[in-house]
Amino acid sequence: MAPCYNRYAMKSLKRYLGSLVFVFLLCLAIALGASAGVLFVYNSDLPQVNSLEDYHPSLITEVYSDDGHVIGTFALERRIVKTFDQIPQVVKDAIISVEDQNFYTHWGIDIYGVARAGLKDMMAGRFVEGGSTLTQQLSKNLFLTPERRFRRKIQEAMLAIQIERYYTKQQILTLYCNQHFMGHGQYGFAAAAEFYFGKDLKDLNIEEAALLAALPRSPINYSPILHPERARMRRDYAIDRMVAEKKITVAQGEQAKSHPIKLAEKQRSDELAPYFVEEIRRYLEKKYGNYAVLEGGLKVWSTLNVDAQKAANAAVRAGLRDYDKRHGWRGAERNLVNEGVQDLTTAELPDWKLPIRTNDIVPGVVLDLNKTGATVKLGAYQAQLTPQDIAWTKAKAASDILKRGDVALFMIRSMNPAERKVEVNLEQKPQVQGSMVAIKPQTGEVKAMVGGYDFDESKFNRATQSLRQTGSSFKPFVYAAAIDNGLRLDDTIVDTPVNFGGYSPGNYDGKFEGTIGIRHAFAESRNVPAVKILAKLGVQTLIPYVRRFGITSKMDPVLPLALGAADVTLMEMVSAYSTFPNDGVRVVPQMISRVLDFEGNVLEENLPELRDVIPSETARTMVDLMQEPIKAGTATKALELKRPVAGKTGTTNDFTDAWFIGYTPTLAAGAWIGFDEKVTLGDKETGGKAALPMWMDLIREVYKDRPIEPFDIVPKAITSAQETKSASTRFAQ
């Protein structure tokens, strides 16, 4: 019976095993089918990775000066793109050692890395390590969200495999280096190198490369700015990985770890031309759209000249501070003792975290006072304030205007770092505003622009957006129109009281000089002669005439227009004045010479746009006439320049606006000073006193190493005594 039983048992076992195999195969088929279905679903909405051929990351738009210096940038993501060959080997080694040791051998997914990460996650009971390859990280950064979910991980792996099929390891590593977020608004390793270390990517050493390679895992948590200790631990781990992968020697690794993290020193805000750059941004966004400007990586070649802009910046800031000091000390803005600080020697101000340099204006704390001076703390430095350092306040001693604990501004005159001593002058921030524009008459290129004292506090551009009454700086247009209609410079005119239907103009000094020459009337900016000339000429004749100079602002047809009763921008006034030294031709102002896209294609190229305004004879006559205020009039201070210049002062009623607009043969420039609220600048704060010095500072600096440039002012000669008499009769009433 036993053999029969064994045969029966064997048959039963075979049937059981067959059933088991069937069930297994069925389950396997179901699992495979389900997996295929899941993969199909997950794959159905995946992007096509071959689109990377056309992929362009968000890039920085750069604005260049006329000699190629970067003067401004626009970007949503600050990124500097590098090619594979531009990425140094130490950076490549650091990245691969930290993030993906098997990068050059895997096919998008590192099975060993996944297993290792899974084991660590299982032991920790949570996600502590992702096991993602560089390719997976790239696929996530380019196409997916950062969420840690099963669906996203499957898609990430599938995308990584596709990327590996279409692209080389070099291309993948290059994309990774250019794409990854590195903290503090920096994208890509090149931008991070510049931000954290102030270096080009090619100049990084081992420890710097290791720190950057350590950041992608968590740029905020390992930020060397926010968390220096964490950053150092993470950096040292990266160095150890480089040693383990034999990218560097043990000795190199130990030496690199022994160095502290040395970040680039923070700098004080020192933007060259913020108002000019902002004008360009507004233009570009209007013409090309936000995306092109903030992400398209445009290359914008501007007309701005770096040296001229530096001179304009210094001129406006010095001019506004000088004006402000003429009107007295307003007192310290705060007092630390009143705020509860008892030990002033340990006090810290936010501004002291930035380096202190000669000519910087820095807040300081008054530690104590003596009979004549004071001891001031400025970060790690101290200064002894003397009576000469506060002379402009007219105080006899520092104790007359300062108290212990006062926080005031001081300009660093000189420094002794070894002894931690500085010499300073007391300063205060001006409440007045000013602006300046400089244009090359022959091309219309804007070479400098200042729109206010501090762009960070006010973005309003007083050079292009502020409409202000021009005062007597408007008179050259009246005289030019009259010259076009017969007036000659050797004519005379009667400066006596006059009434035009209830309007009786007066002169600045309240006096009348009788019969005077045209040159004298213009040089001394006599108001009555200017109004008489306009009355003879006709206001309705003047307005269309002035429009030819490019002035578009509203002008009412009234006689006070002769004295500047029209609101005009500084940019329009300087552009209009540029007509005179350019033989009667106005070139439309331009701030951009050309615009290129990221690939170097020319999107825009601007050539000079000329406008014939007045005859060359009239222009040359005006250049001759407009030198009179400098020779013997309201702008004689400009004789200090010792070179041919021409121009006109402007002062409005109640001294609310002060102007000087003038030119050399190769540069037209204007300066304005006033309060935004249109309140008085103070008695006798004329264009010659408040605005002219700023203009002179600009011209002096721009032309300091240049030869004298004479004007060409040979106008057509008067041909007959009758013509002279006729002109005199017409305008001398």
Secondary structure, 3 states (H helix, E strand, C coil): CHHHHHHHHHHHHHHHHHHHHHHHHHHHHHHHHHHHHHHHHHHHCCCCHHHHHHCCCCECEEEECCCCCEEEEECCCEECCCCHHHCCHHHHHHHHHHHCCCCCCCCCCCHHHHHHHHHHHHHHCCCCCCCCCHHHHHHHHHHCCCCCCHHHHHHHHHHHHHHHHHCCHHHHHHHHHHHCECCCCEECHHHHHHHHHCCCHHHCCHHHHHHHHHCCCCCCCCCCCCCHHHHHHHHHHHHHHHHHCCCCCHHHHHHHHHCCCCCCCCCCCCCCCHHHHHHHHHHHHHHHCHHHHHHECCEEEECCCHHHHHHHHHHHHHHHHHHHHHCCCCCCCEECCCCCCCCHHHCCCHHHHCCCCCCCEEEEEEEEECCCCEEEEECCEEEEECHHHHHHHCCCCHHHCCCCCEEEEEEEEEEECCCCEEEEEEECCCCCEEEEEEEECCCCEEEEEECCCCCCCCCCCCCCCCCEECHHHHHHHHHHHHHHCCCCCCCEEEECCCCECCECCCCCCCCCCEEEEHHHHHHCCCHHHHHHHHHHHCHHHHHHHHHCCCCCCCCCCCHHHHHCCCEECHHHHHHHHCCCCCCCEEECCECEEEEECCCCCEEEECCCCEEECCCHHHHHHHHHHCCHHHHHCCCHHHHHHCCCCEEEEEECHHHCEEEEEEECCCCEEEEEEECCCCCCCCCCCCHHHHHHHHHHHHHHHHCCCCCCCCCCCCCCCCCCHHHHHHHHHHHCC
